[in-house]
Amino acid sequence: MSATLQALGLDSSTAEFLQTVPDDLVAGRVARVDKGLATVFTGDGPVRASWSGALLAEIAADAQAGPCTGDWVVLRFWPDDRITLESVLPRCTTIVRAEVGGSSRGQVLASNVDVIAIVVGLVPEPNIVRIERFLALAWESGARPVVVLTKSDLVGDADSVAEDVAVAAPGADVLVCSATTGAGMDDVRALLDGNATLALLGSSGAGKSSLVNALAGVELLDVQDIREDGKGRHTSVRRELIALPQGGVVIDTPGLRGIGLQESGEGIAAAFPDITALAEQCKFKDCSHVMEPGCAVQAALEDGSLPYRRYDSWVKLQREAAYMARRTDIRLRNEAKKEWVRAAKSYRREWKPRP
């Protein structure tokens, strides 16, 4: 396998799979996707490819089968200079969020990511609930999440804020850095060791583009100041894979306003291991953690070991995940409908006026 593909983050399982690819096909990694075209990095440089007929048929059956940034793919070079993307190789990890607009379909943001950096600016003050939501999304992907607090040069209590974030992010490292002064950047660069793939997720204005420039050592991306109301401006307009000169790959993404969860049961459990562990100690297996006797979650709320804020965040994400599961699973939807009918009948029996 070429050194170029190795530098693009080729993992052992994908390299093994490529050994079975016919000799007339060329392997590459998707850097960005536009309408019907993909920029693909190959061992001989970047090319632009359109979808093959077979791939279009797969996409018609499953929209998530379409190529996305980070995918390993195989290409066919035709005598008439056409290049077609024949197929997408199996993904090791996949970042999927619910599509904006409330549909039950998932949108693949990036794939084959080793580490997800949840980039949060220290100015304005970080939103802990939003960080927890990002963490659930990251854990669900199969990649390792890390919270990167940027703009440490603009505040005097960065370490104190990091301690608060760490409480809400058990199992995930919390790094503090400044792309302007370089403080803490060595720890961020270490995430790319071994030609790893690092995906940056966060809101607009969090400093993702500045972080990419600092990692690359050159101005690869434009940056913009945040607005006077503290909200960020969109600098990145598409998801793009960037191979860094020193090794490693970064996937830059536009700022996410909505972070809808898609099939995130495992992600929520990983983002809230403290509550997950408490729930396993409840007296009843089907405990709703609201008012049942012997509920370990409610007991922790009462003795103060579990903050109400964190519990409320967990409940909201659980409800959202259950709602998305009902929308995508006919069986669960039908069971929920029957439960609603039973509840309605019980309500009418209890409150039916008696003569």
Disulfide bonds with the S-S distance in Angstrom:
none
